[in-house]
Amino acid sequence: MRRFLMMGFLGVFAVSLASAQDWAKARLEKSPRHQEWVTVTHGDRVVRCFVVYPEVSDKAPAVLVIHEIFGLTDWARGVADQLAAAGYVAIAPDLVSGMGPGKGGTGDFAGRDDVIKAVSSLPADQVTADLNATADYVKGLPSCSGHLAVAGFCWGGGQAFKFATHRSDLKAAFVFYGPPPDGDAIAGIQCPVYGFYGGNDARISSTVPQTKSRMKAARKSYVAVTYWGAGHGFMRAEEDPDGNTANKKAHDEGWARLLVLLKGI
Protein backbone atom coordinates (compact mmCIF):
# COMPACT_ATOMS: atom_id res chain seq x y z
CA MET A 1 0.00 0.00 0.00
CA ARG A 2 2.82 2.38 0.90
CA ARG A 3 4.50 1.78 -2.46
CA PHE A 4 1.17 2.24 -4.25
CA LEU A 5 0.58 5.57 -2.54
CA MET A 6 4.10 6.75 -3.35
CA MET A 7 3.77 5.82 -7.01
CA GLY A 8 0.40 7.56 -7.14
CA PHE A 9 1.96 10.65 -5.61
CA LEU A 10 4.80 10.60 -8.10
CA GLY A 11 2.37 10.18 -10.97
CA VAL A 12 0.33 13.22 -9.95
CA PHE A 13 3.52 15.12 -9.19
CA ALA A 14 4.88 14.28 -12.63
CA VAL A 15 1.77 15.67 -14.34
CA SER A 16 2.07 18.86 -12.30
CA LEU A 17 5.77 19.08 -13.10
CA ALA A 18 5.20 18.64 -16.82
CA SER A 19 2.74 21.51 -16.90
CA ALA A 20 5.18 23.67 -14.94
CA GLN A 21 7.92 23.33 -17.52
CA ASP A 22 6.31 25.69 -20.03
CA TRP A 23 6.73 28.73 -17.83
CA ALA A 24 10.14 27.53 -16.60
CA LYS A 25 11.33 27.20 -20.18
CA ALA A 26 9.91 30.62 -21.08
CA ARG A 27 11.83 32.22 -18.21
CA LEU A 28 15.05 30.56 -19.35
CA GLU A 29 14.56 31.82 -22.88
CA LYS A 30 14.18 35.38 -21.60
CA SER A 31 17.40 35.26 -19.57
CA PRO A 32 20.09 37.70 -20.76
CA ARG A 33 22.87 35.49 -19.38
CA HIS A 34 25.08 33.24 -21.46
CA GLN A 35 23.85 29.65 -21.28
CA GLU A 36 25.51 26.70 -22.94
CA TRP A 37 25.55 22.92 -23.06
CA VAL A 38 28.88 21.19 -22.55
CA THR A 39 29.97 17.57 -22.36
CA VAL A 40 32.10 16.35 -19.47
CA THR A 41 33.87 13.05 -19.97
CA HIS A 42 35.52 10.61 -17.60
CA GLY A 43 36.33 7.03 -18.46
CA ASP A 44 33.53 5.74 -20.69
CA ARG A 45 31.01 8.26 -19.38
CA VAL A 46 29.86 11.36 -21.24
CA VAL A 47 27.81 13.71 -19.08
CA ARG A 48 25.83 16.52 -20.64
CA CYS A 49 25.87 19.64 -18.47
CA PHE A 50 24.09 22.99 -18.57
CA VAL A 51 26.30 25.96 -17.70
CA VAL A 52 25.26 29.56 -17.04
CA TYR A 53 27.72 32.40 -16.60
CA PRO A 54 27.19 35.49 -14.45
CA GLU A 55 27.52 38.96 -15.91
CA VAL A 56 30.46 40.04 -13.75
CA SER A 57 33.95 41.41 -14.45
CA ASP A 58 35.91 39.21 -12.03
CA LYS A 59 36.27 35.47 -11.62
CA ALA A 60 33.31 34.00 -9.76
CA PRO A 61 32.74 31.05 -7.40
CA ALA A 62 30.93 28.05 -8.87
CA VAL A 63 27.83 26.21 -7.74
CA LEU A 64 27.17 22.63 -8.79
CA VAL A 65 23.40 22.12 -9.03
CA ILE A 66 22.06 18.56 -8.57
CA HIS A 67 18.62 17.97 -10.02
CA GLU A 68 15.54 16.37 -8.49
CA ILE A 69 14.39 12.82 -9.15
CA PHE A 70 12.73 14.23 -12.27
CA GLY A 71 16.07 14.74 -13.98
CA LEU A 72 17.50 17.90 -15.49
CA THR A 73 14.21 19.70 -16.11
CA ASP A 74 13.72 23.26 -17.29
CA TRP A 75 13.10 24.19 -13.67
CA ALA A 76 16.46 22.71 -12.57
CA ARG A 77 18.18 24.59 -15.38
CA GLY A 78 16.33 27.68 -14.22
CA VAL A 79 17.92 27.33 -10.78
CA ALA A 80 21.32 27.45 -12.46
CA ASP A 81 20.29 30.59 -14.32
CA GLN A 82 19.08 32.26 -11.12
CA LEU A 83 22.37 31.44 -9.41
CA ALA A 84 24.23 33.01 -12.32
CA ALA A 85 22.02 36.08 -11.93
CA ALA A 86 23.29 36.26 -8.34
CA GLY A 87 26.91 36.23 -9.53
CA TYR A 88 27.94 32.57 -9.65
CA VAL A 89 29.09 30.24 -12.41
CA ALA A 90 26.42 27.54 -12.24
CA ILE A 91 26.65 24.07 -13.70
CA ALA A 92 23.90 21.45 -13.69
CA PRO A 93 24.77 17.95 -14.92
CA ASP A 94 22.18 15.64 -16.41
CA LEU A 95 22.98 12.55 -14.36
CA VAL A 96 20.98 10.27 -16.62
CA SER A 97 23.06 11.28 -19.63
CA GLY A 98 23.44 8.33 -21.97
CA MET A 99 20.72 6.34 -20.25
CA GLY A 100 17.75 7.51 -22.29
CA PRO A 101 16.56 6.28 -25.68
CA GLY A 102 19.29 6.61 -28.29
CA LYS A 103 21.79 7.13 -25.45
CA GLY A 104 20.15 10.45 -24.69
CA GLY A 105 19.34 12.12 -21.40
CA THR A 106 16.39 13.51 -19.44
CA GLY A 107 14.64 15.04 -22.45
CA ASP A 108 14.79 11.82 -24.47
CA PHE A 109 12.75 9.61 -22.17
CA ALA A 110 9.14 8.86 -23.13
CA GLY A 111 7.74 10.32 -19.91
CA ARG A 112 8.43 11.43 -16.36
CA ASP A 113 7.85 7.97 -14.93
CA ASP A 114 10.70 6.68 -17.07
CA VAL A 115 12.96 9.46 -15.86
CA ILE A 116 12.07 8.74 -12.24
CA LYS A 117 12.89 5.08 -12.74
CA ALA A 118 16.22 5.90 -14.39
CA VAL A 119 17.29 8.38 -11.71
CA SER A 120 16.23 6.02 -8.93
CA SER A 121 18.35 3.23 -10.37
CA LEU A 122 21.56 5.21 -10.89
CA PRO A 123 24.62 3.41 -9.47
CA ALA A 124 25.98 5.34 -6.48
CA ASP A 125 29.59 5.16 -7.69
CA GLN A 126 28.58 6.49 -11.10
CA VAL A 127 26.79 9.46 -9.57
CA THR A 128 29.82 10.33 -7.45
CA ALA A 129 32.16 9.99 -10.43
CA ASP A 130 29.89 12.15 -12.62
CA LEU A 131 29.72 14.84 -9.95
CA ASN A 132 33.47 14.79 -9.39
CA ALA A 133 34.12 15.17 -13.11
CA THR A 134 31.60 18.01 -13.34
CA ALA A 135 33.15 19.74 -10.33
CA ASP A 136 36.63 19.44 -11.84
CA TYR A 137 35.35 20.86 -15.13
CA VAL A 138 33.71 23.94 -13.65
CA LYS A 139 36.63 24.67 -11.32
CA GLY A 140 38.91 24.63 -14.34
CA LEU A 141 36.96 27.27 -16.27
CA PRO A 142 38.89 30.53 -16.74
CA SER A 143 35.93 32.48 -15.34
CA CYS A 144 35.82 30.44 -12.11
CA SER A 145 37.64 31.59 -8.99
CA GLY A 146 38.23 28.00 -7.92
CA HIS A 147 35.76 28.13 -5.06
CA LEU A 148 33.01 25.52 -5.30
CA ALA A 149 29.74 24.80 -3.51
CA VAL A 150 27.06 22.20 -4.19
CA ALA A 151 23.29 22.60 -3.98
CA GLY A 152 20.81 19.78 -4.49
CA PHE A 153 17.05 19.41 -4.43
CA CYS A 154 14.90 16.41 -3.40
CA TRP A 155 16.87 13.38 -4.67
CA GLY A 156 19.61 15.85 -5.49
CA GLY A 157 19.53 17.16 -1.93
CA GLY A 158 20.50 13.75 -0.64
CA GLN A 159 23.19 13.52 -3.32
CA ALA A 160 24.57 16.94 -2.33
CA PHE A 161 24.86 15.79 1.30
CA LYS A 162 26.53 12.57 0.13
CA PHE A 163 28.85 14.40 -2.26
CA ALA A 164 30.16 16.43 0.67
CA THR A 165 31.43 13.17 2.18
CA HIS A 166 33.58 12.59 -0.92
CA ARG A 167 34.72 16.05 -1.98
CA SER A 168 37.13 17.76 0.40
CA ASP A 169 37.45 21.05 -1.53
CA LEU A 170 33.79 22.02 -1.25
CA LYS A 171 33.23 25.32 0.50
CA ALA A 172 29.62 24.49 1.42
CA ALA A 173 26.85 21.99 0.74
CA PHE A 174 23.23 23.14 0.51
CA VAL A 175 20.74 20.33 1.08
CA PHE A 176 17.17 21.09 0.06
CA TYR A 177 14.86 18.47 1.59
CA GLY A 178 17.22 15.57 1.00
CA PRO A 179 18.13 12.69 3.35
CA PRO A 180 21.50 12.42 5.14
CA PRO A 181 24.26 9.97 4.18
CA ASP A 182 24.18 6.47 5.64
CA GLY A 183 26.49 5.06 8.28
CA ASP A 184 29.76 6.74 9.18
CA ALA A 185 30.15 8.55 5.85
CA ILE A 186 29.77 11.97 7.47
CA ALA A 187 33.27 11.59 8.84
CA GLY A 188 34.52 12.61 5.40
CA ILE A 189 32.68 15.96 5.36
CA GLN A 190 35.05 18.92 5.36
CA CYS A 191 32.63 21.81 4.73
CA PRO A 192 29.59 23.33 6.41
CA VAL A 193 26.29 21.68 5.49
CA TYR A 194 23.12 23.77 5.42
CA GLY A 195 19.72 22.10 5.39
CA PHE A 196 16.43 23.46 4.06
CA TYR A 197 13.33 21.46 5.04
CA GLY A 198 9.56 21.67 4.78
CA GLY A 199 7.49 21.44 7.94
CA ASN A 200 4.90 19.31 6.13
CA ASP A 201 7.47 16.83 4.87
CA ALA A 202 7.78 14.37 7.75
CA ARG A 203 9.48 11.72 5.62
CA ILE A 204 12.56 13.93 5.30
CA SER A 205 12.19 16.43 8.13
CA SER A 206 11.94 13.63 10.70
CA THR A 207 15.58 12.79 9.92
CA VAL A 208 16.83 16.21 11.01
CA PRO A 209 17.12 15.65 14.81
CA GLN A 210 19.20 12.50 14.38
CA THR A 211 21.28 14.15 11.67
CA LYS A 212 22.03 17.03 14.03
CA SER A 213 23.18 14.59 16.68
CA ARG A 214 25.34 12.61 14.26
CA MET A 215 26.94 15.72 12.80
CA LYS A 216 27.58 17.17 16.24
CA ALA A 217 29.16 13.93 17.44
CA ALA A 218 31.40 13.94 14.38
CA ARG A 219 32.24 17.62 15.00
CA LYS A 220 30.83 18.70 11.68
CA SER A 221 29.03 21.95 10.91
CA TYR A 222 25.34 21.44 10.17
CA VAL A 223 22.66 24.11 10.36
CA ALA A 224 19.12 23.11 9.45
CA VAL A 225 16.11 25.37 9.02
CA THR A 226 12.56 24.03 8.78
CA TYR A 227 10.00 26.14 6.97
CA TRP A 228 6.71 25.42 8.68
CA GLY A 229 3.69 24.84 6.48
CA ALA A 230 5.81 24.12 3.40
CA GLY A 231 5.80 20.72 1.75
CA HIS A 232 8.43 18.64 0.02
CA GLY A 233 9.81 20.31 -3.08
CA PHE A 234 8.77 23.80 -2.00
CA MET A 235 11.53 25.52 -3.97
CA ARG A 236 10.02 24.27 -7.21
CA ALA A 237 6.40 24.04 -6.10
CA GLU A 238 6.28 27.73 -5.20
CA GLU A 239 7.21 28.73 -8.71
CA ASP A 240 4.31 26.73 -10.12
CA PRO A 241 1.48 29.19 -10.91
CA ASP A 242 -0.73 27.06 -8.65
CA GLY A 243 1.73 27.10 -5.72
CA ASN A 244 0.43 27.81 -2.22
CA THR A 245 1.30 30.64 0.16
CA ALA A 246 3.35 28.54 2.59
CA ASN A 247 5.52 27.18 -0.20
CA LYS A 248 6.03 30.67 -1.58
CA LYS A 249 7.10 31.99 1.81
CA ALA A 250 9.49 29.06 2.27
CA HIS A 251 10.90 29.54 -1.22
CA ASP A 252 11.54 33.24 -0.70
CA GLU A 253 13.11 32.77 2.73
CA GLY A 254 15.11 29.75 1.58
CA TRP A 255 16.44 31.54 -1.49
CA ALA A 256 17.39 34.60 0.54
CA ARG A 257 19.19 32.38 3.05
CA LEU A 258 21.01 30.55 0.27
CA LEU A 259 22.30 33.78 -1.26
CA VAL A 260 23.52 35.07 2.09
CA LEU A 261 25.35 31.82 2.82
CA LEU A 262 26.87 31.71 -0.67
CA LYS A 263 28.57 35.02 0.00
CA GLY A 264 30.66 33.17 2.59
CA ILE A 265 32.29 30.82 0.10
N, C-alpha and C positions, 0 to 999 in steps of 0.2 A: 504493500500500500504506500509506504514511504517513497519507494522508487517511482511509483505511478504518479504520485502527487508532484514529485520533483520534475518528472518529464513533462507533466502537464503545465507546470509553471514555466519551464524552459520554452515550451511550445508557444504559450501566450506571449512570453517575454520576447521571443524571436520575432513574432508578428509585429509587436510594438516597435522593436528595434529596427525592423525593415522599413517601417513607415517613417521612422525618425531620420533615416539616412538622407532623404531628399533635402531637408533643410540643412543638415550637416555638410552635405556635399556643396550646396549653394554657398554656404559661408566660406568654405575652403576656396571656392572659385573666385570669391570676391577679395581674398587676402592679397595685400600688396607685397607680401614677403616672397622671397625666392624659395620655391619648393622643388624638390627633385627626387627621383627614384634612383637608388644605387644598388649594386649587388656586392655583398660581402661574402667572400669565400673562405672556407677553411676545410682542409681535407677534401672529402667528396661533396660537402655541403655548399649550396649556393643560397644565400639568404637575401631576399629582396627587402630593402629598407627604404622608408620614407624620411627624408631629411628636410628640415626647414631652418633657414638662416635668419638671425635677427638683423635688423637694420641698425647696426652700431659701427663705430669707427675702430674700436679696439677688439682684441681677441676676447672671446666670451666662454664662460663655462658651458659644459654640455649636460644635457639631461637625456637619459635613456628611458624611453616610454615603453612599458610592457602592456600589451593589449588585454582586453577581457577574454573570456571564454568564447566570445563571438568572433575572434580573430581581429585582423587589422581592418576595422571598419572605417567609414568616413568620420565617425565620431572620434575614434582613437587617433586618426590622423589630425583631426581638428585640435585635439589636446596638444599635439606637437606644435601646431601652428600658433596656438595661444601662448605656449611657452616661449616660442621665438619672438612673439610680440612683446613679451616681458624681458627680452634681452638674452635669451639662451639659445645655443645651437641644440636643436632637438632632433633626436633620431628614434624612429619607431620601426623595429623589425617585424616582418610578417613571419611568425614562428612556425607557420604551416607551409612555408615556401617549399615548393617541390612535391607537396603531398596531395595537391588537388588534381583534378582531371588534367591530362596533358602535362603533368608535372608543374602545374600552376600553384597558385596560393589561395588566399581567402576568397578573392573575387571569382575564382573559377569553380568553386563548389556549386552543386545544384541548389542548395538551400542552407539555411542557418543550422538546421539539425545536423547536416553533414559536417559543417564547420565545428560545431560543438563536439561532435564525436571525434574529429581529428585532433582538436586541441586537447581534449581530455585524455587522448591516448599517446600524447607526445612522450618519448623517452626522456627521463629526467636528465641524463647525461647529455643528450642532444640539445636540450633547452639551455643548459649551462654553457655548453660549447658555443652555441649560436650567440648567446648574450655576451660572452667573453669576446668573440670575434667582432661583434657590433661595437662593443665598448672600445676595443683597440682601434677600430676604424675611426670612430668619431674623435677620439683623443688625438689621433694623428692628423686631423684636418688642420690646415694652416690657420683657419679662423678660430680654432679652439684653444683656450688657455691651458688646457691639460687637466682642468678640474672637472670631475665627473660625479653626477648624482644619478640615482635610479628612482623612477616612480612607476608604480604598477596599480592596476585597477581590477578588482574582482579576482579572477584566476591570476591575473598579472600582479595583483597585490601580494598574493602568496609567493609568486615567483620573485618579486622584488625583495621580499624578506629573505628568501632562500639565497638569492644572488649575493646578498650582503655577507653570507657565510662563506662565500667562495672568493670574493673580490676585495682584496685588502686596500686598494687605492680609491675606493668610493669615499666621497666626502659626506654623503648622507643617503639614506634609503627612505622613501616615502611610500608607506603601505596603505592603500585605500581599500578597506574592507576585505583584506586577504588574511588567510590563516598563518600562524607562525610555523617555522621549520620544526621538523620532528627531532626527537632525541637530543643529543648533545651538540648538534650542529651550530648552535648559537655561539659556541666557544670561538668560532672563527670570525665572528663579526668584529670589525675594526672601526666602524663609523656609527654615528647616532642613527637610530631608527625612529621614525615618527609615524604614528598610526592615526588613521582617520576612519571612524566607525559610525554606523547608523544605530540609533537607539532601538529601532524596530527591526533589528537584524540579529536575533538571538543566536542563530547558528554560528555567526562569526564573532559577534560582540561578547558572547559568553566565554570566549577563549582569552579575553584581555586580562582578567585578574591573574590567571596562571602564567600568562606570558610575562606580565610585570614581575612576578615572583622569580621566574626563571632568569629573566634578564638581569634582575637585581642581584641574584645569587652569582651570576657569571660576571658581574661588574661591568655590564654593558649599558649604554645609554638608550633608554626607550621611553618615549613620551607619547601617550595615547590620549586622544580626545574623542569623546562620543557625542554625536550630534542627535539630541533627543527628538524623537518624532520622525526622523529620517529613516528610510528603508535601505536595503542593500542596493548598491549601484546608484546612489543618490547623485554622484557627480554627473553621470550621463542622464539619469532620469529627469533631473531638474531642467535640462536643456530641451527635453521633449516638450512640444507645445501644450501637451496635456499634463505636464508635471504638477505636483502639488506644492503647497506653500512650505511645508516642512522640508521637503527635499531642496527647494530653492534656497531656503535659509541656510541649510547645511552646505550646499554647493558654494554659496557666496562666502560663507565663513571659512570653509575648507580651502577654497582657492586663495583667499586673502592670507590664510595661515601659511599655505605652501609658498607663496611668493616671498613672504617675510623670511621664512626659514631658508629659502634658496639664496637669499642675500648673504647668508653665512658661509656658503661654500667657496 
